Amino acid sequence: MKFLVIVPFVLFAGLSCSNPGKVEEADRKNLFQAEFFYERGFTARALMHAERIKKSSPRYAEAQEWVRRIEEDRTAAGFGE
C-alpha cells in the first residue's frame, strides 16, 4: 500500500524539479542576487550566485560577465593574491 503512495509522489517530485520555468526563474533570481550583493560590497556572495548559473542557461553569458567583473574587482582590491 505504501508503494502506491510513494511512487506517484516520486514521479511528481521529479517532474516538478525539472520544470524549465522554475530553472529560468532561479537563474533570474541568482543574477539579481549577484548584482545586489556586488553593489553592496559582498563579492564572495555575489560570485557564488553568479557561478550557480549553468552553461545550458540562456543567461549564462550574462552570468559569466558578472563573474569576470567580480574577479577583476577582487584582484584589483588585493583579494586575489
Stockholm file with secondary structure:
# STOCKHOLM 1.0

chainA/1-81         MKFLVIVPFVLFAGLSCSNPGKVEEADRKNLFQAEFFYERGFTARALMHAERIKKSSPRYAEAQEWVRRIEEDRTAAGFGE
#=GR chainA/1-81 SS CHHHHHHHHHHHHHHHHTCHHHHHHHHHHHHHHHHHHHHTTCHHHHHHHHHTSCTTSTTHHHHHHHHHHHHHHHHHTTTTC
#=GC SS_cons        CHHHHHHHHHHHHHHHHTCHHHHHHHHHHHHHHHHHHHHTTCHHHHHHHHHTSCTTSTTHHHHHHHHHHHHHHHHHTTTTC
//
